[in-house]
Amino acid sequence: MFDVDLVAAQVPCWKEHSDGYIVDAPALLPDLLRPVFGASRATHIGWHSIWVDVTLPAERITVTVWDRDTKLLEQEIDVTTVARPSAAPSVDVMQWFHADCLATYYQVETWSEEHWSAIENQVHSAARMGTTMLLTPVWTPPLDTEPGINRPTTQLLDITLDGSRYLFGHERLDRWLGILKDAGIGKVEVPHLFTQWGATRAPQIRVVVDGEERELFGWHTPALDPAFQDFLSQAVAFLISYFDERIGRENTVFHISDEPNEDHLDTYVAAKASVAGLLEGCRVLDALSHPEYAEHVATPIVATDAVPAFRAEGMEPEWVYHCVAQSWDVANRFIAQEGIRTRALGWQMFKGKAVGFLHWGFNFYYAQLSRRPIDPFHDTSAGGGFISGDPFIVYPGPKFEPIESQRHRLFAEAMADLAVAEQAEALIGREAVLAIIDPDGDLDYAAGWIPGDQWLTRRAALDKAVIDAS
């Protein structure tokens, strides 16, 4: 049982916004699920609710509410249990995991035992919400970083330059993969090979040279620098071999650079061409919002509000994502949004036959562009740069344990909706499933919004169809 605590939503939405938001001015809003030990406490004003996770199977649940020694309510609830789908949904769910933010927030050394504890606990939390693939910092990911500054180093690989040969120590990477395996996550994303928004520079990479560790590559290194290209040729070959042996190439994803557009298409294309031979036979995915550049991206991960533009060009995106930019009439996971706007993603992906989803912010506890740390319990908007809730979906709790959010649960429910739809499809066929979950035929990434109670009614009908057909 959890108290749904209030958090500050400094930026609940932009000034111009669609419907689906419960407020449009800064407010204290329910989000954080704080475990209840003993009695739940409530003040006399404001939002109040209790979140209860029920462990099934159970046929009847009794809910009793006390005010000290006075029984206020006792209610019995009949429960119909539905067998859990034998498999998770077939889609991949990527979450960009920011290990440096954990070391910074808890004020511990990177890769200390305290840091590893925080990482392990948050990885398990990511798995609980349906994550199947995690960003794995073989080097410090070049993400949401202001040009010219460095995020704290979180490099799993110990890299040494021996003459012209790079040696890759992987003890920490082995431990990381062990944590993922224990959590049930079997797939990894290798951080981008080039910097974000342009692919013009090398990521921050530390190497031991002549017995001294230093930043060998970084903002000072052009993407096509011969020394960096030589490093990539050896590093990518090592990573392919390493992951082939341990999890399989099909479970490993590489990225070139995030969101190529007209301002830096030439540099993206050049960077991609420089590693094309190295990545032959590998899965390469990049986020993309502009269909005119799709030919340059091996597998585009398309912004949900850009899906219509891709369809207009004859492409149905297989991978989708949303972030702060997708704030108008599409599903997202902002704190001020109605819960159905988060949960709707599962059936939207089912109807669109999507095979994967990406979100950039599982646990980003910095201000925008990583300019400074923030306290996520007081700042949910990365210093005002994003809509509240976009940067993270879990909070860093005491004793290195995460505190999850309503949005964490709602996303997990979205993935459960998707899993049940796939289970039902195998039993009654796709058209019958769509007749239940989309009777009006208008469900889409930016359409088909219904009240939450209607959504639950449709889910109950889908569950009944599974029971009847089993």
N, C-alpha and C positions, 0 to 999 in steps of 0.2 A: 504494500500500500504506500502511496506517495502523496504528499502535499504538492499541489501544483502552485509553485511559488511565482511571484511576480518578478519580472525583470524590466529594466529600462529599455524601451524601444525608442531610441533617440531619432531614428529615421524609419518610421513605420512604412512609409511609401514615399514616392516622389510627389512633388506638388501636383503634377498632372498624373492622374492614375485612373485605372479602370475600376469596376466594382470588384467585390470579393475581399475587401479589407474591412476589418471591424472598427478601425479608427484611421484617421488621416492626419493626426497631429501627435507629437511626442506624448508617450503615455507609459504607465506601468501596466504590463500585460502578462497573462499567464504563459509560462513556458517550461520552467525548470522543475523537474520531478525530484523532489527531495524526499528520501526515504523516511517513513514515519516509524519512530521507535516509541511505542506507548501511545499517547493521545495526540490527535491532530488538533492544532490550534488555529483559530481564525479571528481576525479583527472584525470590527463592526461595520466597516465599509470596504468597498473594492470588490475585485473578482475573487471568488473562492471556489475551489473544487478539490476533490480527492480523486486520484487516479488509482484504480485497483487492477492489478494483473491477476487473473484467475487461472490457476493451474487445473487443467482438465486431464482425464475425464471426471465429470461430476454430473449428477442428474438433478441436483437441487442445491441451491446456494441460499443461505440465510444471511441477510444483511441486518445488522443491529446498530443503531446509533444511540450513543449515550451522551448526556450532558452531566458530567461527574457521576452522581449516583442515580440520576433520573433517566429512565429509558424513554427516548423520544420516538423511536421507530423500530419496528421489526418487520421485515418483509422477506418472504420466501420467493425465490426466482427459479422457475423451472428452466432447465438447460437441456438443449438437444445438441449432442456432440456429433461432429462430422470428422471422419478420418482425415488426418493431415495428408496432403498430397505426398506420394512416395518420393517425389523429387522436388528440389527447389525449382523456382522458375528458370526457364532455359536461358534467360538473358544474363549478360554480364553486367555487374554494377561496379563501376570504378569510383573510388573516393581518393581524393588527393589528401594524403596524410602528412601533416607537418610536424615531423619529429622535433625540429628545433624549437618550435613553440612550447613543447612540453618542458624541455630543459630550461628555457627562458622563464616560463611561468613559475616553475617549482624552484628555480634558482639552484640547479644542480649541474654538475659537470656532464657534458655530452658523453654518452655511453657509460656513465657510472651505473651502479646497480640500481640506484633510485630512478635514473632515467629509464633504464630497461623495464622497471616495474610499471612506470607510467605508460610506456609504449605498449607493453603486453596487455595491460588492462584496457587501454583504448582500442587496441586491435580487436579484442574480444567484443567490445561494444560495437565496433564497425560491423563485425560479423552478425551480431544480433539484429541489426537493421537491414540485413540482406546483402552486404558487400561481398563480392566474390573476387575482386581484384584490387590490390593496394599499391599505391605509388611507393616504390622501394628505393630509398636514397643511396644508390651505389655511389653517387656523388651528390653534393648539395643541389637540390632541384632549383633550376633558374626560373622561379615562378614568383609573380607579384613582388618584384624587387625593383626599386628605383635604380635606373642606370647609374653605375659608379659606386654603389654601396653593396656590401655583402651581408647576407644573412648569416647567422651563426653556422659554423661548419657542422654538417651532419653527413659525413661520408662513411659509408659502411666499408668500403674497400680501403685497405692499406696498400698504397701504390708506391713503388720504388723504381727509379730510373737506374738501370744497370747498363752503362754504356749507351747503346742505342735501343736496348730492350727494356720494356716495362714489365715489372713483376707485380702480380695482383694477389695480395693477401686477403683471404675471404672468411676469416674466423667470425667477424661480426655479421657478415652476410649470412653465414650458416645459422647463426643464432636467430637472426631475423626470420629466416625461412622456417625455422623450427617453431617460432611463435605463431606465424601465419598458419602453419599446418595444425597446430594445437587448436587454433580458433576455427578451423574449417575453411580457411581461405587458401585456395590452391593456385592462384594466378597473380602475376606481378606486372606492374608497369615500370619500365626503366625510365628515369627522368629524361627530359628533353635533351637532345644532343647539342642544341644551340639555344641562345637566349630567347625569351618571350618577345612577341610583338616585333618581329623583324629578322630573327635568325642571323643577327649581324656579329655576334660575339660568342665566345666560349663560355660554358658554365664555370663556376668556381670549382677548381680541382686542385687539391693539395697533393704534392708528390715529394717523397724523400729523394733529394739529390745530394750526392757526396756526403751522406750521413745527416743532412739537415732537411727537415720538412719545411716546405714553403709553397706558396700559391703559384704553381707553375703556369696555370691557365686561368683566365677570368676576363673581367671587363677590358683588360689591356690587350686581349688576344682576338684578332679578327677571326671570323668563322672559317675562312679559307687559309689561315696561316699554315704553312707547311708542317711546322712542328706539331701543331694541334691536330692536323689531319693525320699525321703519323701516329699520334697518340690514339685517335679514334679508331684507326685501322686495327690496332692491337687490342684496345679496350673492348670494342664491339665483338671482335672474334672471341675474346675470352668470355664475355658475357653470354654469347650464344652457346658456346660449349658448356659453360657452367650451368645455365638454365636448361639446356637440352638434357643434360644428365639427371637433373634433380626434379624438374617439373614438366619438361617437354616444351618444345618450341611453340606449340599451339597455345600454351598457357602463358606466353611471354609477349608483351606488347612494347614496341618502341615508339618514340615520338620524335619528330624533327623540331618543330617549334609551334607555338600556340597561335591560332587565329591569323593566318596570312590574309592580307587584304591589299588593295591597290597601292597603298603607301610603301609596302615592302615586299611585293610579290617577287621582284627580281632577286632579292637576297634570299628569300625562301627557296625559290627554284634552284638557285645556285648551291645553297646548303644541302638541299635534298639530293641534287645530282652528285655532290661530292661523296655521299655515303650510300648511294643507290646500290653499288656493287656489294658493299659490306652487308646490307640488309636484305639481299635477295633471299626469298623464301621465308622471310620473317613477317610478322604482323606489324604494320605501321599505321597508326591512327593519329589524326590531329583534329582539334576543334576547328570548325569552319562555319561562317555565317553567310558567305557569299557564293551562290551556285556557279557564278562565272569562273570561279577558281577551282572548282571541284576536280577538274582534270589533273590538277597538280598535286592533289592529296590522295594518297593511296586508298585510305578509307576515311572519309570525313565523318566527324562527330558533329551533327548539325544542331544548332540552336533551335529550340522548339518553336520560337516565333519566326524562324526562317524556313520552316518546313514547307509552307505554301509556295515560297519562291523556288525551292528545289522541285516540288511537284510540277510547277509550271514549266520546268525544263525537262520533265519526263523522268525525274529521279524520286523514288520513295526512300527517304533516309532510313538506313538500318540502325544507325547509332544516333542518339539524341543527347542533348545536355540542356541544363538551364543554370543561370547564374543571376547576378544582379540586373543584367540588361533585359532579362525576360520577366518583366514586371507587369505587362499589360495583357490581360485576358488569357494567360497561360498558367499551367500548374507551376508551383514553386514551393519553397518552404520558408517563406518569410514569417516572422513571429506574428505580425498583424493580419495575416491572411486567414480567412476562414479555413478550418481544418480540411474541408473537402477539397480545397485547392491543392493541398499536398497529397492527399490520398488518391486523387483522381489519376495520377500518373500511371498507375499499374494497368488499368483498363485502357487508357489511351495508348500505351505501348502495345497491349494485346491487339487492339484494333489496327494499329499501324504496322504490325508485324515487326516491331523493333527487336533487335538482338542485343542491344547494349545501351547503358546509360552512364553518364559521367557527371560528377559534381566536383568542383574545385576546392570546396571548403569543409572538410570534416572537422578540423580543429585548428583553424587559423586564428591565433591570438595576438596578432600584430595590427597596428594601424595600416591603412592602405599603403601599398608599395613597401611594406615592411620597414617603415620609417622609425617605428618605436614600438615597444610592447604595450599592450593594453590589458586591463583587468576585465575579462569577459563577463564577470558578474555585475559590472557597472557600465560596460560599453559593449553593446551587441552589434555595432555598426562599423567596426574597424576605424574608429576615430571619425566617424561621419562620412566615410567614403563609400559605404555600401548600405543597402537597405538592411535594417536590423534582422538578423537571422541568417543572412547569406554567408558570413564568414565561417560559422561553425554550427554544429548541430548537437555537440556534447560540451559540457562544462568540465573544467579540471577540478575535481573535488579533493577532499582531504585524503591523506594517506595514499596519494597517487592513484586514487580511484576516480573514474569519470562519473559525473552526474548527468544522466540522460535527460532528454527534453520530450515534451509532447510531440514535437516535430519528428524526433527520432522514432517514436512509436508509430506515428502516422505514416512515415515512409515505409516502415516495416509492414504495416497493414497494406500499403499499396502493393508491395511485392507479394504479400499473401494473396491479395485479390488476383494478381496476375497468375500465381501458381494454381489457384483454384480454377481460373478460367482455362488454363492449359489442361488441367486434369479433366474438366468437363468437356473440353473439345475432343479429347481422346474417347470419351464415352458417348457423347450425343452429337458431336459434329460442330464445326465452327459457326455455321449459320444459326443453329439453335442457341449457342452461347450468346451470340450477338443479339438475338431476339430478346434475351433476358437482360443483358447489361446495357443495351443500346436500343430500346424499343422504338425510339423516334428517329434513329438513324443519324443523329447529329453529334455523336460523341467524337471529339477530335482534340488535338493538342490545345486549341483555342476556342472550343465550343462544347456545347452539350452540358453546361453546368446545371446541376440539380441540387436541391437541399440535401443535407447530410442524412436526414431520416429516409429520404427516397433511395439514397445510395445503399443504406443498410437493408432496406426492403429488397432491393435488387440482389444484394449479396446473399440474403437469406433464400431468395428464390433460386439462385445459382447453387447454393449448398443443397437445397432440396432436390434439385435436378441430379446432383452427384449421388445423393443417397438413393434416389429412385432408380438410377441407372446402374448402381453398383451391385 
